[in-house]
Amino acid sequence: MNCPYCGFVNAEGATTCASCDQQLPAAPPPPPAGYGQPPAEGYGYAPAPPPPAPPAPPAPPAYGQSTYGQPAYGQQGYGQPSYHQPAPIKNHLVMAILATLCCCVPLGAVGIIFASQVNSKLAAGDIAGAEKASKSALLWSWLAIGGGALIGIGYAALVAVSVVADSGF
């Protein structure tokens, strides 16, 4: 019997604990017959059944197959993406710099900002963001070239009007 004070396991029928010398409680009487329980050994308590055995580990997959029904690396299965490299995304940085230097500085500067974001987004794995930044860099570069062309045409028109006005026509 276990001592309720120190937990020491004493011999059956002991009245005091062999470890702490405390008085042990009396053993519970056996339950009366007829309460629907079969008679058991000892004080009317049946021994606990042994715990169930743990389940066996799963068998290793066959050669060429991966676990959980997934296709092996490099194989394409149902609903699985293919493992090919995406096409490289151009950043249009050279075009944006040339448009800034030769045409229109404010619009070209925006193109440079978007062009510089393409490579960092690709490195972070944001392919959709890199494509969007590449398209924006191309758009702002073309706007800078168009703005520079309009400024050049306007300047040429003003020079032509001033020449005509000075010549007396």
Backbone bond lengths (Angstrom), bond angles and torsions (degrees), N, CA, C in turn:
res aa  C-N    CA-C-N  psi(-1)  N-CA   C-N-CA  omega(-1)  CA-C   N-CA-C  phi
1 M - - - 1.442 - - 1.530 108.12 -
2 N 1.336 116.99 139.07 1.465 122.48 179.44 1.527 109.95 -82.49
3 C 1.315 115.26 138.88 1.460 120.92 177.78 1.525 108.61 -75.34
4 P 1.339 119.78 128.97 1.463 120.78 -179.94 1.526 112.75 -72.71
5 Y 1.346 118.33 -12.19 1.454 121.14 -177.71 1.532 112.37 -93.83
6 C 1.336 116.21 -45.67 1.467 118.33 -176.90 1.522 113.01 -116.94
7 G 1.327 119.07 -12.76 1.449 122.26 177.45 1.513 113.94 86.11
8 F 1.327 118.89 5.12 1.461 122.11 -179.18 1.519 109.42 -68.45
9 V 1.343 117.01 140.53 1.468 121.96 178.78 1.532 107.98 -87.80
10 N 1.314 115.35 114.76 1.462 122.13 -179.90 1.524 109.66 -99.71
11 A 1.307 115.80 165.04 1.465 121.26 177.39 1.526 109.06 -69.61
12 E 1.333 115.87 154.96 1.460 121.12 178.32 1.533 109.69 -62.96
13 G 1.305 115.80 135.97 1.450 120.97 178.16 1.515 114.22 86.55
14 A 1.335 120.03 0.13 1.461 121.91 179.36 1.525 109.17 -71.05
15 T 1.339 117.01 144.22 1.455 121.28 -179.83 1.524 112.07 -102.75
16 T 1.329 117.39 -22.62 1.462 121.24 176.27 1.530 108.65 -127.00
17 C 1.326 116.03 153.19 1.472 121.75 -179.06 1.515 108.88 -75.64
18 A 1.327 116.59 135.55 1.457 121.51 -179.76 1.524 111.20 -75.83
19 S 1.316 118.85 -14.37 1.452 121.61 -177.91 1.531 112.46 -98.02
20 C 1.340 117.32 -47.78 1.468 119.88 -174.04 1.531 113.00 -113.68
21 D 1.303 118.70 0.91 1.471 125.14 178.25 1.524 113.07 59.12
22 Q 1.290 118.57 28.06 1.471 122.03 175.97 1.532 108.80 -88.07
23 Q 1.322 115.31 154.25 1.458 121.83 178.60 1.521 108.20 -73.09
24 L 1.328 117.08 126.69 1.461 122.11 178.45 1.515 109.34 -86.02
25 P 1.337 118.00 144.42 1.464 119.44 177.31 1.529 110.07 -69.28
26 A 1.303 114.03 156.34 1.465 119.46 179.78 1.521 108.93 -68.26
27 A 1.320 116.19 148.91 1.468 121.44 179.21 1.528 108.60 -66.30
28 P 1.336 117.25 142.90 1.468 118.34 179.30 1.524 110.69 -66.94
29 P 1.312 115.75 144.22 1.473 117.87 179.81 1.521 109.83 -71.16
30 P 1.300 117.65 154.10 1.464 119.69 177.45 1.524 110.01 -65.32
31 P 1.315 117.29 147.91 1.461 118.92 179.83 1.526 110.53 -66.99
32 P 1.304 115.88 150.28 1.474 117.79 179.34 1.531 110.36 -67.51
33 A 1.273 115.48 150.13 1.466 120.75 -179.21 1.522 109.08 -70.82
34 G 1.282 115.66 151.48 1.450 120.10 175.34 1.515 114.22 97.91
35 Y 1.291 119.68 6.73 1.461 121.25 179.29 1.528 112.02 -93.94
36 G 1.282 118.80 18.62 1.450 122.40 176.63 1.506 113.76 86.06
37 Q 1.314 117.63 3.03 1.454 119.85 178.99 1.520 108.42 -107.23
38 P 1.305 114.99 136.21 1.466 115.99 177.36 1.523 109.59 -70.57
39 P 1.302 117.34 150.50 1.461 119.15 178.01 1.524 109.67 -62.97
40 A 1.333 115.81 139.69 1.455 121.01 -177.75 1.508 109.38 -123.87
41 E 1.296 114.97 169.87 1.448 119.83 178.75 1.521 110.60 -72.70
42 G 1.279 118.15 155.67 1.457 122.49 174.66 1.502 112.17 74.63
43 Y 1.315 117.04 -125.71 1.460 122.37 -174.19 1.515 112.86 -98.37
44 G 1.270 119.08 25.63 1.452 121.46 177.73 1.526 113.14 92.65
45 Y 1.317 117.57 8.54 1.458 120.09 179.90 1.528 108.62 -106.12
46 A 1.313 115.67 130.23 1.460 120.17 178.34 1.525 108.49 -83.18
47 P 1.306 117.95 143.87 1.463 118.85 177.47 1.531 110.36 -65.12
48 A 1.321 115.69 147.03 1.471 120.73 -179.72 1.518 109.47 -70.59
49 P 1.318 116.33 143.08 1.463 118.13 178.53 1.531 109.54 -68.77
50 P 1.314 117.00 151.68 1.467 118.73 -179.68 1.531 110.17 -65.93
51 P 1.332 116.89 150.28 1.471 118.89 -179.73 1.533 109.87 -66.97
52 P 1.337 116.48 152.39 1.475 118.43 -179.96 1.525 110.39 -68.72
53 A 1.304 114.90 151.88 1.467 120.77 179.46 1.532 109.07 -69.25
54 P 1.334 117.67 144.76 1.472 118.82 178.63 1.521 110.30 -66.69
55 P 1.334 116.51 152.55 1.467 118.41 -179.19 1.527 110.90 -67.68
56 A 1.301 114.22 150.55 1.465 119.85 179.74 1.523 109.38 -70.56
57 P 1.339 118.48 145.62 1.468 119.58 178.13 1.521 110.21 -66.84
58 P 1.350 117.52 152.51 1.462 119.41 -179.19 1.526 110.39 -67.59
59 A 1.309 114.33 152.77 1.456 119.93 179.58 1.526 109.46 -69.17
60 P 1.328 118.69 146.04 1.466 119.73 178.24 1.517 110.71 -65.45
61 P 1.342 117.74 152.28 1.459 119.88 -178.48 1.523 110.79 -67.89
62 A 1.323 115.16 155.19 1.457 120.73 177.59 1.522 109.39 -68.49
63 Y 1.300 116.72 162.96 1.464 121.49 -178.51 1.524 110.00 -59.28
64 G 1.331 116.45 132.72 1.460 121.21 177.72 1.513 113.59 88.09
65 Q 1.321 118.40 -3.61 1.459 120.83 178.88 1.515 108.45 -116.01
66 S 1.321 114.99 145.84 1.451 118.54 176.01 1.519 108.85 -101.14
67 T 1.316 116.93 173.78 1.455 121.10 -176.86 1.518 111.27 -74.47
68 Y 1.310 115.37 162.93 1.455 124.50 175.92 1.524 113.68 60.67
69 G 1.281 119.06 23.26 1.449 121.70 175.40 1.511 114.56 73.90
70 Q 1.323 117.91 10.46 1.463 120.51 179.48 1.520 108.94 -82.85
71 P 1.329 117.53 146.01 1.457 118.24 175.24 1.528 110.47 -67.42
72 A 1.307 116.49 151.62 1.454 121.19 179.92 1.523 109.76 -66.47
73 Y 1.331 116.15 162.00 1.462 121.06 -178.52 1.522 109.83 -57.23
74 G 1.307 115.44 130.37 1.463 120.51 179.05 1.513 112.84 93.57
75 Q 1.332 117.96 -16.04 1.456 119.90 177.28 1.519 107.91 -91.34
76 Q 1.318 115.40 148.17 1.458 119.09 179.49 1.513 108.22 -106.95
77 G 1.317 116.91 122.23 1.451 121.48 179.82 1.513 110.48 -112.48
78 Y 1.302 115.83 -176.55 1.457 120.77 -179.82 1.517 109.20 -64.78
79 G 1.319 117.03 123.03 1.452 121.73 178.46 1.510 113.71 77.65
80 Q 1.309 118.98 6.77 1.451 121.56 -178.77 1.525 109.87 -99.84
81 P 1.325 117.77 140.41 1.470 119.05 177.24 1.518 110.33 -72.84
82 S 1.294 115.87 153.04 1.460 119.12 176.34 1.528 108.06 -79.36
83 Y 1.319 116.22 160.49 1.452 121.08 -174.51 1.523 111.25 -104.80
84 H 1.315 117.76 43.59 1.460 119.99 178.31 1.526 109.41 -97.06
85 Q 1.305 115.35 156.08 1.461 120.65 179.85 1.528 109.25 -77.35
86 P 1.340 118.60 135.64 1.460 120.05 176.02 1.527 110.50 -70.00
87 A 1.324 115.02 158.16 1.464 119.84 178.42 1.528 109.15 -63.07
88 P 1.321 117.36 142.43 1.470 118.53 -179.92 1.525 110.79 -64.72
89 I 1.298 115.67 146.20 1.462 121.67 -178.39 1.522 107.96 -102.92
90 K 1.340 116.28 125.14 1.463 120.45 179.82 1.521 109.06 -75.82
91 N 1.336 115.60 143.64 1.462 118.15 179.76 1.533 112.90 -98.16
92 H 1.327 119.43 -12.71 1.472 124.69 176.36 1.533 112.17 58.72
93 L 1.326 117.67 30.11 1.459 121.31 -177.44 1.531 111.76 -69.52
94 V 1.335 117.46 -39.95 1.467 120.31 -179.07 1.529 110.20 -64.12
95 M 1.320 116.23 -43.33 1.470 119.98 179.39 1.530 110.70 -63.09
96 A 1.331 116.73 -40.74 1.466 120.42 -179.62 1.531 111.15 -65.99
97 I 1.331 117.15 -38.82 1.474 119.98 179.21 1.524 110.60 -67.51
98 L 1.336 116.63 -44.14 1.472 119.61 179.11 1.529 111.49 -64.77
99 A 1.328 117.08 -39.08 1.461 120.26 178.38 1.531 110.36 -65.46
100 T 1.327 117.28 -34.88 1.460 120.74 178.68 1.525 110.82 -69.41
101 L 1.316 116.94 -45.45 1.467 120.53 -176.74 1.525 112.54 -72.79
102 C 1.318 118.28 -36.75 1.466 120.90 -172.39 1.519 114.59 -99.51
103 C 1.299 118.40 -22.11 1.466 118.58 -170.09 1.525 112.87 -120.27
104 C 1.312 116.88 -81.35 1.471 120.84 -172.21 1.527 109.27 -135.72
105 V 1.330 115.95 113.10 1.460 121.17 -173.20 1.532 113.09 -64.19
106 P 1.332 121.73 -47.92 1.476 119.46 -175.68 1.536 112.63 -63.60
107 L 1.318 117.89 -44.10 1.459 120.39 -178.75 1.531 111.13 -71.64
108 G 1.309 117.08 -36.58 1.460 120.37 177.95 1.513 112.38 -67.50
109 A 1.331 117.58 -33.54 1.464 120.82 178.58 1.530 110.85 -64.08
110 V 1.327 116.24 -38.05 1.473 119.22 176.44 1.525 109.77 -64.89
111 G 1.331 116.77 -39.21 1.461 120.40 176.57 1.519 112.13 -61.97
112 I 1.352 117.19 -38.69 1.464 120.68 178.21 1.525 110.74 -65.06
113 I 1.321 117.09 -39.77 1.469 120.69 179.75 1.527 110.65 -61.93
114 F 1.335 117.24 -47.08 1.463 119.73 179.43 1.526 111.29 -66.85
115 A 1.337 117.68 -37.23 1.471 120.57 -179.95 1.522 111.17 -65.62
116 S 1.317 117.03 -33.68 1.473 119.46 -179.66 1.529 111.86 -75.01
117 Q 1.311 118.42 -17.62 1.460 121.27 179.63 1.526 113.04 -81.71
118 V 1.331 117.69 -18.70 1.463 120.65 -173.38 1.522 111.39 -62.54
119 N 1.329 118.28 -51.87 1.464 120.64 -175.69 1.528 112.42 -66.52
120 S 1.334 117.42 -36.58 1.469 118.61 179.66 1.527 111.01 -69.14
121 K 1.314 117.79 -35.24 1.467 119.92 177.63 1.525 110.87 -70.66
122 L 1.319 117.44 -36.03 1.459 119.70 175.57 1.523 110.96 -64.50
123 A 1.319 117.01 -40.93 1.463 120.36 179.40 1.522 111.37 -64.91
124 A 1.333 117.12 -31.31 1.464 121.21 179.06 1.523 112.09 -82.10
125 G 1.341 117.62 -7.80 1.465 120.89 179.68 1.510 113.96 90.11
126 D 1.314 118.02 7.17 1.460 122.36 -179.91 1.528 108.56 -89.73
127 I 1.320 117.07 82.43 1.463 121.18 -175.13 1.528 110.02 -71.28
128 A 1.318 117.96 -40.85 1.467 120.14 179.39 1.526 110.63 -63.45
129 G 1.322 117.29 -41.24 1.464 120.76 177.85 1.521 111.90 -66.20
130 A 1.342 116.69 -36.30 1.467 120.17 178.34 1.527 110.94 -67.20
131 E 1.335 116.84 -40.03 1.469 119.65 177.66 1.531 110.84 -64.64
132 K 1.326 116.18 -41.00 1.466 119.84 179.13 1.529 110.96 -64.76
133 A 1.332 117.46 -42.70 1.462 120.94 178.89 1.531 110.77 -65.19
134 S 1.343 117.52 -36.43 1.464 121.06 178.70 1.528 110.72 -65.50
135 K 1.324 116.38 -43.52 1.475 120.07 178.39 1.525 110.93 -65.40
136 S 1.331 116.92 -38.50 1.460 120.13 178.81 1.530 111.12 -67.50
137 A 1.340 117.30 -38.99 1.464 120.56 177.76 1.523 110.55 -62.84
138 L 1.337 117.00 -42.08 1.465 121.20 179.19 1.534 110.29 -65.28
139 L 1.318 117.27 -43.08 1.467 121.23 179.91 1.528 110.96 -61.61
140 W 1.339 117.45 -48.81 1.463 120.30 -177.46 1.529 111.77 -68.60
141 S 1.328 116.91 -30.19 1.468 119.51 175.89 1.520 110.49 -67.32
142 W 1.326 117.19 -43.76 1.470 120.03 177.53 1.528 111.16 -66.04
143 L 1.341 116.84 -37.11 1.467 118.93 176.13 1.527 110.82 -63.46
144 A 1.326 117.38 -37.55 1.469 120.54 178.05 1.522 110.41 -66.61
145 I 1.327 116.93 -40.80 1.469 119.72 177.78 1.516 110.39 -65.27
146 G 1.329 116.76 -43.79 1.475 120.32 178.33 1.522 111.51 -64.88
147 G 1.331 116.56 -41.23 1.467 119.75 177.91 1.520 111.32 -64.03
148 G 1.315 116.45 -39.95 1.462 119.86 177.01 1.522 111.77 -65.01
149 A 1.337 116.11 -38.52 1.470 119.51 178.03 1.528 110.57 -65.27
150 L 1.335 116.53 -42.34 1.471 119.22 178.77 1.527 111.28 -64.12
151 I 1.307 116.72 -40.31 1.468 120.08 177.70 1.524 110.01 -63.96
152 G 1.318 117.02 -41.55 1.471 120.73 178.35 1.512 112.12 -64.38
153 I 1.337 117.71 -42.56 1.470 121.09 178.53 1.520 110.12 -65.79
154 G 1.328 116.54 -41.76 1.467 119.40 178.37 1.517 111.77 -63.54
155 Y 1.307 116.94 -41.14 1.462 120.74 178.27 1.531 110.71 -64.00
156 A 1.323 116.71 -42.86 1.467 120.41 178.83 1.521 110.60 -63.86
157 A 1.333 117.41 -37.74 1.465 120.23 178.89 1.525 110.59 -66.66
158 L 1.318 117.57 -41.33 1.463 119.85 178.04 1.525 111.68 -65.07
159 V 1.312 118.25 -39.51 1.462 121.48 177.06 1.525 109.79 -63.28
160 A 1.344 116.54 -42.54 1.461 119.78 -179.75 1.538 110.12 -64.59
161 V 1.337 117.80 -40.69 1.464 120.41 180.00 1.519 109.56 -66.75
162 S 1.307 119.67 -39.60 1.452 121.45 179.84 1.521 111.29 -68.44
163 V 1.321 117.72 -35.14 1.461 120.33 177.83 1.531 109.39 -67.26
164 V 1.321 116.60 -41.91 1.454 120.44 -179.84 1.533 109.63 -65.99
165 A 1.326 116.68 -40.36 1.457 119.74 -178.60 1.537 111.77 -67.46
166 D 1.319 116.79 -36.11 1.471 120.21 -179.74 1.528 112.46 -75.54
167 S 1.317 117.12 -26.04 1.463 119.48 -176.49 1.543 110.92 -80.40
168 G 1.287 120.39 -15.27 1.446 122.81 175.36 1.508 114.27 93.21
169 F 1.239 121.64 15.33 1.468 120.78 179.29 1.440 111.27 -69.36
